[in-house]
């Protein structure tokens, strides 16, 4: 990205483990008030019985794992501004940005 300097690069799979470790070390961290039900439970509740065109959970998990392995988080800065972007290794482009 023009005008931005890359500071740090972290694989997406490692970033989740790092944020969990930071949360566990934080004394002010509290347990969640509620837990989000799975997508299958929500579909069953609001759409009725399982739909025939829905992909099985194992296939969706494989797709998610493949996408996570292909994605890298890059921290950027431009003067006082900072942002994090997700970069697809195979497409060699920014998928999303935050900040």
N, C-alpha and C positions, 0 to 999 in steps of 0.2 A: 504494500500500500504506500503510495507516494507520501513523503513527509513523516512517516512513522518509522521508528526503529524497533526491531525485534529485541526483546530483553531475555525472554525465557521460552523454552519449548517443552511441553509436557504431553506425553501420549494420553489420550482420553481415558484409557483404562486405568492409568496410575493416578489421574486427577481425582477420581472418586475415592480412592483409598486415602489420598492425602487429606481431602476435606473431612473424611470421617475421623482421621487421627486428630486433626485440629479441633473438631467438635468435642471429641472425647477428652482432650486436654483442657478444654475451656471449663472452668468451674461454674460459669453461669449458664451452661447448656442445660436445658430441661427436656424431659420426655415429651413426645408429641401428645397433643390433646386428642387427636383422632388419627386413624389410619385409613388411607385411601383404599377402597376395595379394588380388586383386580378388574381389568377391562372385561374379562369374561363374566364376572359377577354383575357388573353394571349392564352389560348387554342382556343377560338373562333377566334382570330386574325390569329394564325399561323396554326391551324389544321382544321379550318372550323367550321361547326355547332357542337353543343355539341355531344359528343360521347355517345353511349348507354351504354358502359361499365364503364363510369365514375361514381363514387359514388356521391350522392347528397351532397350539401354543409353542410346540417344539420348533416349528419352522420359523415362527416370528422371533424366537429367542436366538436362533442361528443367524438370522438377518441382522438383528441388533448387535450381536457379537462381531459380525463381519464389519458392520459400519463403525463400531467403536475401534476396531483394530486399524481401520483406514483413516481415522480422524486424529488430528493432533491439535492441541490447544496452544496458541502462541500469544504471549503477553506483549503488547506494543506500547510505546510511549512517544509522545510528541510534545516536548516541553513539559508543562505541568499535567497534560492530559494523559490518561492511561486507558487502555481498552484491552479486551481479550477477544480473540477471533478463533474460530474453529476452521481448520484447513483440511481439505480432503487430499490425501497423498496421491491417490490415483488420478483425480481430476486436476490437481494442482491449482485449486482456487479456493477462495474463502466461501464457506458454507453459511456461517452466521457470525455476527459480532455482538458484543455486549459492552456497554460503556461509552 
